[in-house]
Amino acid sequence: MSFDTIWNNAQEKIGLFLGEYGFDFLGAILILVLGWMLAAFFAGRVRKLAEKSGKIDATLIPVLTKMVRLGLLALVIVAALDKVGVDTASLFALVGAAGLAIGLALKDTAADIAAGIALLILRPFNIGEAVEIGSSSGTVEEIGIFQTRLTSFDGVPLVLNNSRVRTSEIKNYSRSATRRIEWTVGIDYGADIDAAMKILLDTVTQEARVLAEPAPVIDVTNLGDSSVDILVRVWCNAPDFFATKLALGRQMKQALDAAGIGIPFPQREIRILKDEAAA
């Protein structure tokens, strides 16, 4: 059989195939292209409407947008397959079986998804809040289906699996209006305790960011090996926490130095007893 004969037969078969199925394939491609564009468009519209409404929390907007887009793309793919004559019922059964097998293989990922859904429902923190999750701390940037993203307080991006977040102790520093600051200040045993406590009280009450209620607490808590330990406890508004703590630490040291009250360093007194007989 010559090459021309083979080529003519191939052209004839291609022509018959296109004549019978060509419009279906073109229709399927058109559905995919338009569907992809429409899915992106509607997902973008959902994001904009959610952001403008003010009733939907910023934490849920990215997740809602992704769900809308993926849901529309799934419908588009099913419509395209149906256009070319694929039995979508059998396809769904195949996808379900494959999904079960993949789910068993990716049980850790499934745990992350379940934990992500729980975090979105229970809402232990929102985007923009300052948190401590286990040994990690920072500002929440995103709560996704698989992972939670933070930016640490020193500017380093952190990515935590949701299953880890769900099982860790979570401290949310942004949920309280006020925060407590504590120090333990040690003074010499020879110093006047009452005078030292008055100086510390005057120092903290003169700081404008320290709240009057709850009232500051200043008292002796321990008689240490080399110092008398005084507890200093005050409250301030949450946004002022770090600035107030830094300022008061410096101010109390300066006030005690000005009054001649020393803050001792650890020390031991050693006595050597001489044997009189040997002497």
Beta strands, then each sheet from edge to edge (+ up, - down):
strand 1: 130-133
strand 2: 136-143
strand 3: 147-151
strand 4: 157-161
strand 5: 170-172
strand 6: 178-187
strand 7: 217-223
strand 8: 228-237
sheet 1: 4+ 3- 2+ 1- 5+
sheet 2: 6+ 8- 7+
end
